[in-house]
């Protein structure tokens, strides 16, 4: 009976033995193994992981296609934003855009944020001030003409009566 118990205990795998880890740490090779693992991780980081990350970061995966070729289209963005606001509000004879009241920010490659206000007259002739913010994108289009409405896309429009 005692021999059967000894055989069963010795058949257990080494990792399931709770004393395995403590024996490894008390071993004369534990310091060597620690240094070897740290050196291995350092080599893995410098020779494999970092070059891979640098290759991905320098590739064109995260770059957008350049459609502007260095042009500043802020004024055209404001003009086309006015057209989008006019389309949303309706009748062009009842709205007046304020000249020079536009604030335009170039966000990224061909994207602009335009903020301004418009005065709208209702049926009784009363004037309402409406502030708007327009998120617009110059897509370039086939012709590449920045004056064409079809080369601009509206990504967001917010109208608020003030």
Steps between C-alpha positions, in 0.01 A plus 500: 500500500782740579672422173182578304475843664862582422456404137187712465669808652805464279283470185366856543644753252772728632302827443207380711735440789478809727862460599624525139501880493665529837767249391560700183542823695737336745700344218849630427381567140213734594711817471635383166149426373377843609783675317446281192127584489566874539760492221260299282221752552737789423610336175139424404402863565791661310535257210140399431230715659651850462601456133153365421330797666731747322428334164125522552517860625711617205283324241208669330245301701414801716541770235217653302519567130607856438225680309597859576854520363582774751198720420307681772133468416363677808306761302358237264400288802310798643326562166394136459390483861271797424353298212434203729335728759287660227393154381401404855310822578316521172396820319805710413309831499429476875858449622800734514855385565724739689815587307823451691334327792640158417753323717666213316731231639687254281473170692693255284554412138211676328275524807377833630283623784311821421315706759286803421147631519216584264196725530171346394175691449178319575165558323419801721836664419645442845875425499650196672873456556615144441850387592639207308798268505582302192741207471594477133745288301663579166504170313674624186272326255584408144546858382690610811325838480450645849215724380267209415249407770531133397865498614398582858317273742309607808599291802301693759284811535372653823247786496410688821267795531658776711 
